[in-house]
Amino acid sequence: MRFDEIAPIKPLNPEQARLKSMKDRVKRDQEAVKAERARQQVNKGKEMMNQVRLKT
């Protein structure tokens, strides 16, 4: 293992920490949107399956 791999990470200054927090929040929100879209597609598919079953 090289020294630079285990070197301590300097703490972020307040501006950098705020920016990193915003970036992390954006990533979390994007993942939440993807998950919600997938959930809605699954529900829509289930509804369509139920409608087909009721017609037969």
C-alpha positions in Angstrom: 0.0 0.0 0.0 1.3 3.4 -0.9 1.5 6.3 1.5 -0.8 8.5 -0.6 -3.5 5.7 -0.3 -3.5 5.9 3.5 -2.8 9.7 3.9 -5.5 11.5 5.9 -8.0 13.6 4.0 -8.1 17.2 4.9 -11.4 18.6 6.1 -13.4 20.7 3.7 -13.8 24.4 4.3 -17.4 25.6 4.7 -17.9 26.6 1.1 -16.6 23.3 -0.2 -18.7 21.3 2.3 -21.8 23.2 1.3 -21.1 22.5 -2.4 -20.5 18.8 -1.7 -23.7 18.6 0.3 -25.6 20.1 -2.6 -24.1 17.7 -5.1 -24.9 14.7 -2.8 -28.5 15.9 -2.4 -28.9 16.2 -6.2 -27.6 12.6 -6.6 -30.0 11.3 -3.9 -32.9 13.1 -5.5 -32.1 11.8 -8.9 -32.0 8.2 -7.6 -35.3 8.9 -5.8 -36.9 10.1 -9.1 -35.6 6.9 -10.9 -37.0 4.7 -8.2 -40.4 6.5 -8.2 -40.6 6.2 -12.0 -39.8 2.5 -11.8 -42.4 2.1 -9.0 -45.1 3.8 -11.2 -44.3 1.7 -14.2 -44.7 -1.5 -12.1 -48.0 -0.2 -10.7 -49.2 0.7 -14.2 -48.2 -2.8 -15.4 -50.1 -4.4 -12.6 -53.2 -2.3 -13.4 -53.0 -3.4 -17.0 -52.7 -7.1 -16.0 -55.7 -6.8 -13.7 -57.8 -5.2 -16.5 -56.9 -8.0 -18.9 -57.8 -10.6 -16.3 -61.1 -9.0 -15.6 -62.0 -8.9 -19.4 -61.4 -12.6 -19.8 
